[in-house]
Amino acid sequence: MFGLVDGNNFYASCERVFNPSLRHQAVCILSNNDGCAIARSQECKDLGVRMGQPIHEVPPHIRRQLKIFSANFGLYGDLSGRVVCVLRNWFASVEIYSIDESFVTFDGVPEQQQESLARQARAQILQWVGIPCCVGIGPTKTLAKLANKLAKKTQDGVVTVLPGSQALEHYPVEDVWGVGRKLTAKLGAEGILTAADLARADPDTLRARYGVTLARTQRELQGVVCSELEEAEPDRQQIVVSRSFGQEVVALEDLQQAVSTFAQRACEKLRARSLQAGGVWVWLNTNPFKSSAAQYHPSKAFNFIGPTSDTREVLLIAQGLAKAMYRPGYHYKKAGVGLLDLTAGDVHQADLFAGIDPRSQALMNVMDKANAKFGRGTVAMASSAWQPRAVGSVRPRWAMNQKSLSPAYTTRWDQLVKAR
C-alpha cells in the first residue's frame, strides 16, 4: 500500500509556524518579484483569490484583508526537509515528490493498522514541525493521491481508497492525477465524468485515443501498480537557474553580474549531485508584457572541450556568451543559465590537447564546504553579487523585489526567533 503525505496549504502553513498570529488569517504568498499568488491559506481562497492571480488584480477591499508575504523558499525548503525526516522515522520507504508532498509505503504494516500509523505520523509532524498535513492511502499512487484530496475534506485527515470504492463514483475525472483540463473536456464528451467512469472505460479504446499515459492512470484506478516508489532522485539531464529582475537592466555590467550569480548557483547544484556539465546555455529576455518596448530574446550555447564542474570555467564562458548577445538600448527583464549534457562527476573523458587540473576539484570542495558551514556567498567569485553582507551594502539593480519577505527563521543566526 502507498500513502501520500501532503502539507496543507504548505507555504502559508510555514509562515504560520513562526508567526502564530497568522492562524485563521487570510495568508497569501507571492511569486518572484511579488507578482502573482502562488499559495493561499483556506481563508484566502474563501475570499476569492485565485491561484496565479496577479496581486494587483485583487480588488483593494479584498487585498486589505490579506496577510501578504514574498516567497521565502529557503524557509519552505528547510521545513520540508524536517517533515521528510519525521516520515523516515515512521515509514520504510519515502519518495520526495515535491516540496510539500511525499509518497510512503506501508511495507509490513497490517491493513487494519495503516490508518492508525498514518495518524500517529501526522500528529508528530504537527507537533515537531508545526505543519498540518493529510494522508491518503491506496494500493497505487493514483489512488493514494485521490484519497489525499478526499482526506483534506475530513476532520480526521486520513482516508483510504480501494479499487471499486464508492468514493470513485463521485470523484470528478478532472481531479484525477494526470488527467488535466484538456483531457477532461474530451473525456466528458464520451460520458467519462468521474474516476469510476474512467476505471470502467474500454481499455483498448482509451489507449488508442489518448495514449499510454492515460491507460496507465486507468490501470492504477483499477488497483494495478504502474508506478513504483522512487526513493532516489532520477539523474538530471540539465540544471537551470533563471530569475526575472526586480528592475529592468540596461548596463552590460549589471547583466553580466546577474549571469555570473546564476552560473555560480548552477555549479553549486551540479556539484551537490556529483555531476559535471558538457556545455553551458545562456539566454536573455526583455519584458514581453511591454508591447510598446523593443523586444530582444537571444540565447547561445557552448560545448566544453571536456566535462567540468569548475565554477571558474563555467563563468568564463557564460560571461562571454552574455557579452556576445548584449545589445545596447534594450531593457532586459530576465536572464538564465543552463548546464547541459550532465554526466557523473567521477567519469572523465580524456582529451589529447586539454588535461585535467588536479587542483580544480580541491578548490571547488573548499568553496562548497565553506559556504555550507558559514552560509552561501561566504566564498564567491568577485563577478557575482554574492558578497559579504555589510551594513549599507547596495542591492544589485536586478535583485528580486521581496518587500514582504519573512525572516530566515531556521537558516540564519541573526534571524533566529528570540525567546523572552
N, C-alpha and C positions, 0 to 999 in steps of 0.2 A: 504494500500500500504506500501511496505517496501522500505527502502533506505539503500544502503551500502556506507559508507564514508570511503575511503581508502587513506592514506597518500602516495603521490607519492615518490617512492624511499626513504622510510621513514628514514632509518638510515643516508643516505647521506644528506637528507634534514635537519636532526637535526644538523649535523656538520656544515652545511652552515648557520644556524640561527645566530650563534655567530661568524662566520668567513666568512663574505661576499665575501672575495677574492676567495673562493672556487666555487662561482657561475660560471657556464659554464666550470668548470674544471672536469676532469675525477676523481671522488672520488670513492675509493674502501675501504670497511670496512672488516676487517679480523676477523676470528673466534677466540676463546680462543687460547692463545699461538701464536697468529699471524700466523695461519696455512693456512686457506682457505678463499676465497672470499665469504662472506655471504650477502653482499649488495653492489649494484653498482649504480652509477648515470647513466643517459642515455648516457652520453659521454663515460663512462667506458664500457658500453655494446657495444657501437658503435666501440670500439677498439678491440672487440672480447673476452673480459674477461668473462668467463663462471661462472655461479652460482656454488659454491662449488669447484672451481678450486684451487688447491694448488698454493700459490703465487710464489713458486719457479719454477713452470712450466710455468709461464707467461714469454714470451720472454723478454730479457733485454731491447730491444728498445721500447717495449710496457710499461714495468714497469717504465721506466724513465719518461713516460708521466702521470703516475698516482699520485694522492694525496692519500697516503695510511694511514689508521687510524686503531688502535686497537679498538675493540668493546667497547663502553662506555655505557653499559646497564643502568647505573644509570641515565645518561642524557636522553637516549631514553625513559626510563620509565616515567621520570618526565614530559617530553614534551607530551608524550602520554596522561598522566592524564590531562594536560591542554587542550588538544584537546577535550577530553571527557567532561570536564566542559563546554566548549563552546556549544557542542552538546546538553547538558542537558538544556541549556537556550532556544534552538530552537525547540526541539522535546519532545513529551510527554513521550516516552519510548526509552531507549538506551540499547543495548546489546553489551558489550565489547567482540568482537570475538577474537581479537588478539591485539598485541601491536600497530599495525598500522591500524586495521580495526574495525569498529563498525557498527552494524545494528541499524537502527532507524525506527520509524513508523510515518506515516503522518495522524494519527487519527484526524478527524475533519477538515482536510485541503481539500478544494475543489480541484478536479483533475487539473483544469486549473491553480491553484496557486502552485502546488507542486514543479515544476521545479524552479519557482521564489524563493520559500523559500529555496530550496537547494542551489541556487546560493548565496543567502544572507549569509547562514551559512558558505559556502565555503569561501566567501570573508572575513568574520570575523575571521575564523581560520587562514587565511593567514596574516591578519592584526595584530591580537592579539598574535598569537603563532609563526607565521613565516613559517608554514608548508603548502606547496601546496597540495591540495587533489582533488579527483574526486568523484562524487556521481552517483551511478547507482540506478535507481528506477524501481520497478516492483511489481506485485501483490503477488509474492512469493520471498523467499530468493534466490532461484536459479536464477530466472530471474533478481533480483537486482544485484547479483554477476556478471551475464553475462553482464548486462548493464554497470556496473562499468568498466569492461575491455574495452568495446567499448568507454566509456567516456574518457579513457586515450588517445585515438587517436584523440580527438576533442579539439578545442581551448576553447570551452565553458566549458568543464569539467563536464557536466551534461547530462545524457541520460536516457530516459525512454524506456523500452522494455515490450510489452504486448504479451500475447499468440497469436501465428499465425503471429507475426511480420515478415516482410521481412528480418530483420536482422538475424533471426534464420537460414535462408536458406544458409547463407554464413559463419556462425559461426562454426568452427571446433569442432567436438564432443570431441576431446581430451582436449579442453579448458573448457568444461562444468564442473562445480563444482561437484566433487565426482566421475568423470569417471576415470581419470588417464590413464597411458600409457598401462598397461596390458590389460585393458578392451578395449582400443582404437583399438588394433590390432584385437581382436575377433569381435568387432562390425563392423570394416571395412570389414572383410571377409564376413559379411552378408549384406553389402551395406549401413550400417549406418555410414555416413561420416560427417554429420552436426547435429547441435542441432535440426533442423526441422525434419530430418530423425528419430532421437531418439524420438521426440514427437509423430510422426506418427506410430511408430512401434507397432506391435501387443502386447498389454499389457500382455496377458497370456503367450505368448512365452517368452517375455522379463523376466517376473518374474520367470518362470520355469528354464530358463538357467542361469540367472545372480543374482537371489535373490531379496529380498525385498528392499534393498538399492537403486539399480538402478531403480526399479519400482517406488519408491518414487521420484527419480530425474525426471523420465518421467512425473509423475503427476504434479510436480512443474512446469515443462516446459509448461504444458497444463494449468497452472493457478490455480491449486488446492493446497491449503496451506497444507503441510505435516509437516512443522517445524515452530513452533511459536517462538516469540521473548522470550528470556530468560534473564530477567534483573538481576536475582540473580545467582551467580556462583553456579553450582551444587556441592553437598558435595563431597569432595575428599575421595578416598579410601586409598591413601598413599601420603606421601611427600618425595621427593628425592632431595638430594643435592650432586652433584658429580663434580669433576674437573679433567682435565688432568694436570699433573705437568709441570712446566716450565723446570725443570731438573729432571732427574731420581733420585729417592731416594733409599738409601741403609740402612741407620740407622733406627732403631726402633723408636727412639725419634722423628725424623722428620716425620715418618709415623703416629705416634700417634698424633702429633700436628695437622697434616692435618685432620685426622679423627675427632679430637676434635673440630676444627674450623667448619667443615661441620655439625657436630651434633648440635653445638650451633646455627648455622643459621637455620637448620631444625626445631629446637624447637621454634625459633622466629616466623617462618612461621606458625607453629602449633598453637601457642597462638594467633596470629593475626587473625586466623579464628575461635577462641574459640573452639578448638578441643583438644583431648588428644589421646595418642597413646597406643595401647595394646602391641606393640612389636617394636623391632629395628633390622635393617638388615645392615650389613657392608660387603663391598667387596673390594678387592684389585686386581689390574691388572699390569702385566708387559707390556712392549711395544710389541704389536702383529705385528708391522711392522718391528721389528728387528728379522728376522727369524734365525739369527745366535746366538741370545742370548737365554738363558734358559727361558722357559715360565712357568708362575705360575699365576693362576686366581682363588683364593679361595673366598668363601663367607660363612658367617654364620649369623643366625638369632636367636633372643632370645625373648621370651614372658615374659612380666612383670607380676608380681602377680596381680596387678591391673592397669588399665589405668593411665597414668601420662602425664603431660606436663612440669614437672620439669627438667630443663636442667641438674641438678646435677645427677639425676637418670639415664638419658639417657647417659651422658658422662661416668659414671662408667661402664656401660655395653658395650658401644661402644668401649672404650679403651681396655677393657678386651677381646673383640672379635678380635680386631686388633692384640693384643699381642699374642693371641692363634693361629692366622693364620700366623703370621710373620715367615718367614724362612730366615735366613742369607744367603747372597750370591746372592740374586735376586735383580734386578734393577727395582723398582716399578715406574710405569708411571702414574697411575691413582688410585683414591680411591673414595668411595662413601658411603653415609649413607642414609638409608631409614627408615621412620617411618611408621609402618603398623597398620592395624586394627583400623582406626581412628573412634572416637565416639565424640559426643557432650561433651563439657567440663563441663556442669552442670549435667551430669548423672554419678553417681558413684556407681559401684557395690561393695557392702560391702564384706569384706574378714574376716574370723574368726581369722586369725593369723597376718594380716597386717592392721594396722589402717591408717587413712589419717592424715598427718601432717598439721594442720591448718595454719602453718607459711609458707608452701611451696608456695601457690598461692600468698600470700602477697609479698614474696621475689621476685618472678618472675615478679609481677606487677611493683615493684620498678625498677628492672633491665630494663624492657621494656620501662618504662616512661623516665628513664634517657637516654637511648640510642636513643629514639625518639626525645628528646629535644636537646641533645648535640652531637649526631652522633653515628653511630654504633661503638661498641668497647669501648665506654666510660666506661661501666661496663661490664667486661667479665671474664670468667674463666681463671685462670693462665695457664692452659694447652693448651689454644688456641693461635692462632697467633694474635688475636685482642688485641693489647696493645696500650697505648697512643702513638701517633705519636711524635717522638722526633728526634732532629737533629742527624744524624749519625746512626739512628736505622737500624738494619740489616734485610733485607727482608728474609723470610723463603726460604730455598732451593727449596721447592716445589711450591712457588708462580708462578702464570702465567706470561709468557712473554708478556708484553704490552709496547713495545718500542715506539709505536706511539700513545699513549693514549692522547686524547684531555682533557682539564681541565674539572672539575666538575662545569660547569658554574652556575648551579642552586642549588646545594646541599651542597656546602662547602663555608664557608665565605671567606676563604683565596684564593679562586679561582674565585670569582665573577669578572665579567668584570668591569674594571675601566674606567670611562668617564673622558676624559681630557678636 
